């Protein structure tokens, strides 16, 4: 048994070998994926509205990208790509599919005639490899565990019983609930909200704040559930290469709903308006020289916060009242969607520099985005397996941070 586990671990750590064996083992799915046979993607459902129940909601909008404050005239190519460009984002839409099977650990949507609904896996065909092809490719071989009349699923490869991600929950989960609000208002029906089993506190708290209580929520622990009417909202973003540009209207909808709930039940917390986000164990991207820069943070009036130790509502308060936010690249920075007229300073190490999520969100909301490029260390993660991203910690240059802060004063 131990030898088998070692072999399995080795195969997963070797992506080249893993991909070859995956394609051989799931050869039927490999062929279907290559030919895109019976796969309903975003463009197909938008361009064939006569085949599906199709609804538009929200507002069209546009995003213009500004240059961040530069230190030594350095700017990452991934950010510079966007500078000076404007993107138009159309209205959001959703489809209602009838007699759908939700299948496997990620609740993949499969129609009654075996068509895979790609938007149930974030619209990304590549993610289907992570979603038990043996099950969604042959749903009728599975017993039906339950039946629902009307529902929407927020279970994805990024948020399931084994994995939770705050950024994906906020931007690819909660943002979709405006479609549910629209549907409920139009038809007088409140769909069930399907989420991953073993949800985090922030998942339950955020749903409760949006008006979805325990009896509205179903925790996914099934292999197959039949849904008479499945609401499938398209992601509220447009794709640019592999990057998503999120609709400002979608962010503002969520922001306004949650802020209203916060201030309707206001509790004075006394948070600082100068916020330094620290990362505690077991997370990487911790600032190794925090003691070296602490004098600088104190001089500028910053207070240190650990988001993983804070309630969801307190995080909203913290970011909504912040004038300046400093934090390492990480999902907690998704909370800048609750900020306004705020300076954001993102700390980058070398490995994740291609990730520009928070630069894009900041520009969508008109926030003043800046970054500091840091040295990095793999010292604490030598034994950690990695593929494209390698865990690391940061070493912040105090002089560069000081220049950035002074430029904002």
C-alpha positions in Angstrom: 0.0 0.0 0.0 2.8 2.4 0.9 4.6 1.6 -2.4 1.4 2.3 -4.3 1.0 5.7 -2.6 4.6 6.6 -3.4 4.1 5.7 -7.0 0.8 7.8 -7.2 2.6 10.7 -5.5 5.5 10.5 -7.9 3.2 10.4 -11.0 1.3 13.5 -9.8 4.6 15.4 -9.2 5.8 14.6 -12.7 3.3 16.6 -14.9 4.7 15.2 -18.2 4.2 11.6 -17.1 0.9 12.4 -15.4 -0.5 14.0 -18.6 0.5 11.0 -20.8 -1.0 8.5 -18.4 -4.2 10.6 -18.0 -4.7 10.7 -21.7 -4.3 7.0 -22.0 -6.5 6.1 -19.0 -9.3 8.5 -20.0 -8.8 8.0 -23.8 -12.6 8.5 -24.5 -12.6 11.8 -22.7 -9.3 12.9 -24.4 -10.9 12.4 -27.8 -14.1 14.1 -26.8 -12.3 17.1 -25.4 -10.1 17.4 -28.5 -13.2 17.4 -30.8 -15.3 19.3 -28.3 -18.1 16.8 -29.0 -21.3 17.7 -27.2 -19.8 20.5 -25.1 -21.9 23.6 -24.6 -19.6 26.6 -24.1 -20.3 30.2 -23.5 -20.3 31.4 -27.1 -22.6 28.5 -28.2 -25.2 29.3 -25.5 -25.0 33.0 -26.2 -25.3 32.6 -30.0 -28.0 29.9 -29.9 -30.6 31.6 -27.6 -33.4 29.8 -29.5 -32.2 26.5 -28.1 -31.9 27.5 -24.5 -33.7 29.7 -22.0 -31.6 32.8 -22.2 -31.7 35.9 -19.9 -29.6 39.1 -19.8 -29.1 41.1 -16.6 -26.9 43.7 -15.0 -25.3 46.5 -17.0 -22.7 46.7 -19.7 -19.5 48.5 -18.6 -15.9 49.3 -19.5 -12.5 49.1 -17.8 -9.6 51.4 -18.6 -6.2 50.5 -17.3 -3.7 53.0 -15.8 0.0 52.7 -15.1 0.9 52.0 -11.5 3.5 54.2 -9.7 6.9 53.0 -11.0 10.1 52.5 -9.0 13.3 52.8 -11.1 11.0 52.9 -14.2 10.4 49.1 -13.7 7.0 47.6 -14.7 6.2 43.9 -15.1 5.4 43.0 -18.7 2.2 41.3 -17.6 0.9 44.7 -16.2 2.4 46.8 -18.9 0.4 44.8 -21.4 -2.8 46.4 -20.1 -1.6 50.0 -19.6 -3.6 52.5 -21.7 -6.1 49.9 -22.9 -9.9 50.0 -22.5 -12.1 46.9 -22.6 -15.9 46.9 -23.1 -17.8 44.3 -21.0 -21.3 43.4 -22.2 -24.3 42.6 -20.0 -24.2 39.4 -18.1 -26.4 36.5 -19.0 -27.6 33.1 -17.7 -29.3 30.1 -19.2 -31.8 27.8 -17.6 -31.3 24.2 -18.6 -34.0 21.6 -18.0 -33.6 18.0 -16.7 -29.9 18.4 -16.0 -27.6 15.9 -14.1 -25.0 17.4 -11.8 -22.3 14.8 -11.6 -19.1 14.0 -9.6 -17.2 15.9 -6.9 -17.3 19.2 -8.8 -21.0 18.9 -9.8 -20.4 19.1 -13.5 -23.6 19.9 -15.4 -24.6 17.4 -18.1 -27.9 17.8 -20.1 -30.4 15.0 -20.6 -28.8 14.2 -23.9 -25.3 14.0 -22.5 -24.0 17.5 -23.4 -21.5 19.0 -20.9 -22.4 22.5 -19.8 -19.0 24.2 -19.7 -20.0 27.2 -17.5 -20.6 24.8 -14.6 -16.8 24.4 -14.5 -15.9 28.1 -14.9 -16.2 27.9 -18.6 -12.7 26.3 -18.9 -12.5 23.0 -20.8 -9.1 22.4 -19.3 -10.6 22.2 -15.8 -12.7 19.2 -16.8 -9.6 17.1 -16.5 -9.8 17.7 -12.7 -13.5 16.7 -12.5 -13.7 12.9 -12.7 -14.1 12.2 -16.4 -15.3 8.7 -15.8 -18.4 10.1 -14.0 -19.4 13.1 -16.1 -18.7 11.2 -19.4 -21.1 8.5 -18.3 -23.6 10.0 -15.9 -26.4 7.5 -16.6 -24.3 4.8 -15.1 -24.6 6.5 -11.7 -27.5 6.1 -9.3 -29.6 9.3 -8.8 -28.9 10.4 -5.2 -31.4 13.2 -5.1 -33.8 15.4 -7.2 -34.2 19.2 -7.1 -36.8 21.4 -8.8 -34.7 24.6 -9.2 -31.1 25.2 -8.3 -27.8 27.0 -9.1 -24.4 25.3 -8.4 -21.4 27.2 -7.0 -19.3 24.0 -6.8 -16.2 24.2 -9.0 -12.7 22.7 -9.2 -11.6 25.7 -7.1 -14.3 25.3 -4.5 -15.2 21.7 -3.6 -15.0 19.4 -0.6 -11.2 19.2 -0.8 -10.3 22.7 -2.0 -11.4 26.2 -1.1 -10.2 29.5 -2.6 -11.4 32.8 -1.4 -10.7 34.8 -4.7 -12.6 32.2 -6.8 -15.5 32.1 -4.3 -15.9 35.9 -4.4 -15.4 36.4 -8.2 -16.8 33.1 -9.6 -19.3 32.2 -7.0 -20.9 35.1 -5.2 -21.0 37.4 -8.3 -23.2 34.8 -10.0 -25.9 35.3 -7.4 -27.2 38.4 -9.0 -28.6 36.1 -11.7 -30.4 34.2 -9.0 -31.8 37.4 -7.6 -33.0 38.4 -11.1 -34.6 34.9 -11.6 -36.3 35.0 -8.2 -37.7 38.5 -8.8 -39.0 37.6 -12.3 -40.5 34.1 -11.5 -41.2 34.2 -7.8 -39.1 31.1 -7.2 -36.1 30.9 -4.9 -33.6 28.4 -6.2 -31.5 26.2 -4.0 -27.9 27.3 -3.7 -25.6 24.3 -4.1 -22.1 24.7 -2.5 -19.2 22.4 -1.6 -19.4 20.1 1.4 -17.5 21.2 4.5 -17.8 24.9 3.6 -15.6 27.6 5.3 -17.0 30.1 7.7 -16.6 32.9 5.1 -18.7 30.9 2.6 -21.6 30.5 5.0 -21.3 34.1 6.3 -21.3 35.6 2.9 -24.3 33.6 1.8 -26.2 34.6 5.0 -25.4 38.2 4.4 -26.9 38.0 0.9 -30.1 36.5 2.3 -29.4 32.7 1.8 -30.0 30.8 5.1 -29.4 27.2 6.0 -32.7 26.0 4.4 -31.7 27.7 1.1 -28.3 25.9 0.9 -27.4 22.4 -0.2 -24.0 21.0 0.6 -22.7 18.9 -2.2 -21.9 15.3 -1.2 -23.3 13.4 -4.1 -22.3 11.6 -7.2 -25.4 12.5 -9.2 -28.4 14.8 -8.7 -31.1 15.5 -11.2 -32.3 19.1 -11.4 -35.5 20.0 -13.3 -34.4 23.6 -13.8 -30.7 24.5 -13.4 -29.7 28.1 -13.5 -26.3 28.5 -15.2 -24.9 32.0 -15.1 -21.9 32.7 -17.3 -18.9 34.1 -15.5 -19.2 37.8 -15.1 -16.0 38.6 -17.0 -14.5 38.6 -20.4 -11.4 36.6 -21.3 -8.3 38.3 -22.5 -5.8 35.6 -23.4 -6.1 33.5 -20.2 -6.8 36.5 -17.9 -10.3 37.5 -16.8 -11.4 41.1 -16.7 -14.3 41.2 -14.3 -17.4 43.4 -14.8 -17.3 46.5 -12.6 -21.1 46.4 -12.5 -20.9 42.8 -11.0 -18.4 43.9 -8.4 -20.4 46.9 -7.4 -23.6 44.8 -7.1 -21.9 42.4 -4.6 -20.1 45.3 -2.9 -23.3 47.3 -2.3 -25.3 44.3 -1.1 -22.7 43.2 1.5 -21.8 46.8 2.6 -25.5 47.5 3.2 -25.8 44.4 5.4 -22.6 45.5 7.3 -23.8 49.0 8.0 -27.4 48.0 8.7 -25.9 45.9 11.6 -23.1 48.2 12.4 -20.6 47.4 15.1 -17.8 50.0 15.7 -14.5 48.1 15.4 -11.8 50.9 15.4 -9.8 49.5 12.5 -6.8 51.5 11.3 -7.1 53.1 7.9 -3.6 52.1 7.1 -3.6 48.3 6.7 -0.7 45.9 6.4 -1.9 42.4 5.6 0.3 39.6 7.1 0.2 35.9 6.3 0.3 33.4 9.0 1.2 29.7 9.0 0.6 27.5 6.9 0.6 30.1 4.1 3.6 31.0 2.0 4.5 34.5 0.8 5.2 35.6 4.4 7.4 38.7 4.8 10.7 37.3 6.2 12.1 40.7 7.2 9.0 42.0 8.9 11.1 43.3 11.8 13.3 45.2 9.4 10.3 47.1 7.8 8.2 47.4 11.0 9.7 50.7 11.9 8.7 52.1 8.5 5.2 50.7 8.8 4.9 52.3 12.3 6.3 55.6 11.0 3.5 55.7 8.4 0.8 54.6 10.8 0.2 51.1 9.6 -1.3 48.3 11.7 -0.8 44.6 11.0 -3.8 42.3 10.4 -4.1 38.6 9.7 -7.2 38.1 7.6 -7.4 34.3 8.2 -8.1 35.2 11.9 -10.9 37.7 11.1 -14.6 37.2 10.5 -15.8 37.8 7.0 -17.8 40.9 8.0 -14.8 42.4 9.8 -12.7 42.0 6.7 -15.3 44.0 4.8 -15.2 46.7 7.4 -11.4 46.7 7.4 -11.1 47.1 3.6 -14.0 49.5 3.3 -12.4 52.0 5.8 -8.8 51.6 4.6 -7.0 54.5 3.0 -3.9 52.5 2.2 -3.5 48.7 2.0 -0.2 46.8 1.7 -0.2 43.0 1.2 1.6 40.2 -0.5 -0.1 38.7 -3.6 -2.8 36.4 -2.3 -6.6 35.8 -2.3 -7.2 38.1 0.7 -6.5 41.1 -1.6 -9.9 40.2 -3.3 -11.3 42.3 -0.5 -10.2 45.5 -2.2 -13.6 45.2 -4.0 -15.0 46.7 -0.8 -12.5 49.6 -0.9 -13.0 53.1 -2.4 -10.5 55.9 -3.0 -7.8 53.6 -1.6 -4.1 53.1 -2.4 -3.2 49.5 -2.9 0.4 48.3 -2.7 0.9 44.7 -3.7 4.1 42.8 -2.8 5.4 40.5 -5.4 8.0 37.8 -5.4 9.4 36.5 -8.6 7.4 33.3 -9.1 3.8 34.7 -9.1 4.6 37.9 -11.1 2.4 36.8 -14.0 -0.7 37.0 -11.8 -2.4 40.4 -12.2 -5.8 39.8 -10.7 -5.6 42.6 -8.2 -4.2 45.1 -10.6 -7.2 44.3 -12.8 -9.7 44.5 -10.0 -8.2 47.8 -8.7 -8.5 49.4 -12.1 -12.1 48.1 -12.5 -12.9 50.1 -9.3 -10.8 53.1 -9.9 -8.4 52.4 -7.0 -4.8 53.6 -7.1 -2.8 50.5 -7.6 1.0 50.1 -7.0 3.4 47.3 -6.5 6.8 46.6 -4.9 8.9 43.8 -6.4 10.6 41.8 -3.7 13.4 39.3 -3.3 12.1 35.8 -2.6 13.3 32.7 -0.7 12.4 29.1 -1.2 14.2 28.2 2.0 11.1 27.0 3.9 9.6 25.0 0.9 12.4 22.8 -0.5 10.4 19.7 0.1 7.2 21.1 -1.4 6.2 19.7 -4.8 5.4 22.3 -7.5 4.5 22.5 -11.1 4.2 26.1 -12.5 4.0 27.9 -9.1 6.6 27.4 -6.4 5.9 28.4 -2.8 8.2 31.1 -1.5 8.5 33.9 1.1 9.3 37.6 0.5 12.1 39.9 1.5 10.9 43.5 1.1 13.3 46.2 0.2 12.7 48.9 2.8 13.9 51.7 0.6 11.6 50.8 -2.3 8.6 50.5 0.1 9.5 53.9 1.6 9.7 55.5 -1.9 6.3 54.1 -2.8 4.7 55.3 0.5 6.1 58.7 0.1 4.8 59.0 -3.4 1.3 58.4 -2.0 1.5 61.0 0.8 
